[in-house]
Amino acid sequence: MKYRFSPSLLNTILTFLLVALFIRLGQWQWDKAEQKRALQSTFDARLKEAPVALPQQVADVEPWRYRRIRVQGQYEPSHQILLDNQMQDEAAGYHVLTPFKPVNSETRVLVDRGWIVMGDRSKLPQIATPQGAVSVVGFAWVPSLKFYELQAPQDSATWQLLWQNMDMRRYAKAVPFKVLPFVIRLDADSSAGGFVRGWAHPAERIEMHVGYAYQWYGFAVVLLLIYLVVNMKKKEHE
């Protein structure tokens, strides 16, 4: 008995389209892992640097990512927000983000003071905020511009305390003052009115992306093997 390879044109086209798709999805996950590795390297390097002064304005936010910052001023809790759906040690809660007015500046910066437990979902918590001048030290966090919301924010004459995502563009439009395009995440040892500060690192869950990449690559290999085996047919020798 001999074998001959005789795939149909349709099967060949479908197979190679799917293989190309699986490889592309694998590369997409691999690229996400590489991006997180690069961000982690920047994060580690900049956290070793001495804190710098807060800028008056920022044209390009990227050079400020993860840079340590020190600033004197006071909190203005009237436009404070609670960032919803934040987890800490498998418990649900909020991140408390409070606008901060630096000394001798009219431009505010949001300070993420950390995590608080949710408690009763039907009642938002009361947040204690330091009064008067304080010194804030932390690192710059640049919120993502890509996120999903189950419903659009409601138009309201009153300030909305609970937010689903940290949308810097929406926040800048909602407040009556200029605000810098990043958030200062308060240092863990700061006494400037902070809460739980177990900040996530950029490389967290990187293994998930690597695992998904190998999974998609594996699908491509398996599909090719199936294609080869199925289309190898026996041919009788006369």
N, C-alpha and C positions, 0 to 999 in steps of 0.2 A: 504493500500500500504506500502511495506517495501522498504528499500534502500540497495543496496550492492555496495561495492567499488571494481571496476574491471578495473584497468588500464592495458594497454598493456605494455609489457616489453620494447618496443622501446620508448614509451612516458615516462616511468619511468626513463630510462637511460638518455634521452635527458633533461628531467626536472632537474634531480639532477646534471648533468654536468653544465647546465646553472646556477643553484642556486649556485653551488660551484664557478663558474666563477664570478658571481655578488658579492658574499661575498669577494672573493679575491681582486676584483677591489675596493670594498669599504674599505677593510683593507689597501690597497696600498695608497689610498687617506688619510685615517686616519693617517697612519704612516708618510706621508709627512707633515701633520699638526703638528704632535708631534715633528718631526725634526725641524720644524720652531720655535716651542715654545722653544725647547732646545737652538737653536741658538740665539733666542731673549734674553733668560736669560743670556747667555754668553756675548752677545753684551751689555746689560744693565750694567752688572757687570764690564766689562773691560773699558767701557767709563768713569767710576768713578775713575779709577786708574790714577796715575800720569804717564806721558809719560816716556818711557824708551829709551835707546840709540839703534840706528839701529845696528843689528848684522852684522858681517863681512861675515858670511855664515850661511845658514839654511839647516840643514839636514832633519828636519821634520817641515813642514809648519803649521801643525794644532795648535800647542801651540801658534802660533803668530796670529791666526785668531782674528780680532777685537781689538788686543792690540794697545794701543796708543803709538806712536813713535815720538821722536824728533830727528832731524838730521840737521847739518849744511853742506852747500856745494853750488853747483851751478847747474842750469839746463843746459842740452845739447840738444837743440831742433832739431838737425840734424836727430835724429832717433825718433822723436815724431810721435804719431799716433792719428787719430781721430776715435773714436768708434762710428759706425753708428747706426741709429735706436734707439736713446735714447729719451725718452719722458719726458717733464717737463711741468706741468699744461696744458696737452693736446696739447702741441706744439712739433713738431719734431726737433731734433737737434743732436749734437754730444757731447761726452765726450772727453776732451783733456787730453791725457796721455803723459807726458814728462819725459824722462830719467833724473835722478838726480845723480850727482857724489858727494858723501860725501867727506868731508875733509879727507885727508890721507887714501884714499881707492880707489882701482881700480874697485871695484864691484859697479855697479849702481843699483838703484831701480827706478821703474816707479812711478810717482806721478800723480794721477788723480786730475787734477786741477778744474774739474767741468764741467758744461754743458753750451754749447753755442747754439744759435738758428741756424737752418739750412740755412735759407735764400734761395738764388738761388741754386737749386740742381745741376745745371750744372757747378757751380764754387765753389771750396772749399775755405773756409774763410782763411784769413790771421790771424795768431795767434801771439799776442804780448807776449813775454816772458821776465821776469826780467833778467837783466845782472848782473854778479858778484855774490858775496856771499849772500845767503839768508838762513833763518831758516825755516824749514818745520816742522809743527806739524800736525799729522793726525792719522788715525787708519788704520790697515792692513786689506785689502780686499783680499780674496783668490778667484780668478776667478774659475768658475766651469770648470771641464774637460769635461763636457757633453754639447754639443751644436750642432746646425745644421747649415750648410751653403748650400745655394742654388747652389753655384758653388765653385770649388776649387780655392784657391788663385793663381793668375797669377805669372808665373816666369818672373822676370823683373830685369834688371841691375840697375834700379833706385829705390830709396826707395818708398814703397807704403804707402802713408799717410793715406788712408781710409781703415779701417778694419771693417769687419762685426761682429767679435767676439773677445774677449780678450783671445787669445790663448797664454798662457805663454810659452809653449814648442816651438811653431812656432816663437815667438818673440826672445827667447833665441838663436835659430838657425840662425836668420836673422841678428843679431847685432854682431859687432866685439868686444864685451866686455861681461864680466860676469854680469848677472842680477839676483837679488833675486827673489824667486818664488811667491812673493805677490806684491800687489800695495798699496801704501799709498794714502788714500783718504783724501784730505786736509780738515782740520777743517773749519767750517763755518766762524769763526772769524779770520782766518789766512789772513795775508796781502802778502803772498808769491805767488802773481800772480794768484790768483784763480778767478773762474767764478761762476756761479750759483751752489750752493752745497746743494741741497735738497736730501741728500742721502736716498735711500730706506732702510727701516728696515727689518730684516729677517722675521718678523711675518706679513708683509704686504700681503694681499690676503689670509691669513690663513682661513678666512671664506669660501673662494671658495673651498678649499680642504675639509673642514668639510661638506659643502653642497653637494659636489659630493659624499662623503662617505655615507651620509644618502640617497642620491638618489640611489646608487647601492644597499645598504641594502634594500631599499624599493622595488626595482625591484625583489629582491630575495623573499621577503615576498609575493608580489603580484603574482609572478609566482607559488609559492607553493599553494596559495589559489585557483588560477585558476585550477591547477592540481587536487586539492581535489574536487572542485565543478564539473568539467567536467567529472570526473571519478566516481561520485556517480550516480548510475542509479537505476531507479525504478524497483521493482520486484513485479509482481502480486502475491497476496496470494490466493492460490486455496482453 
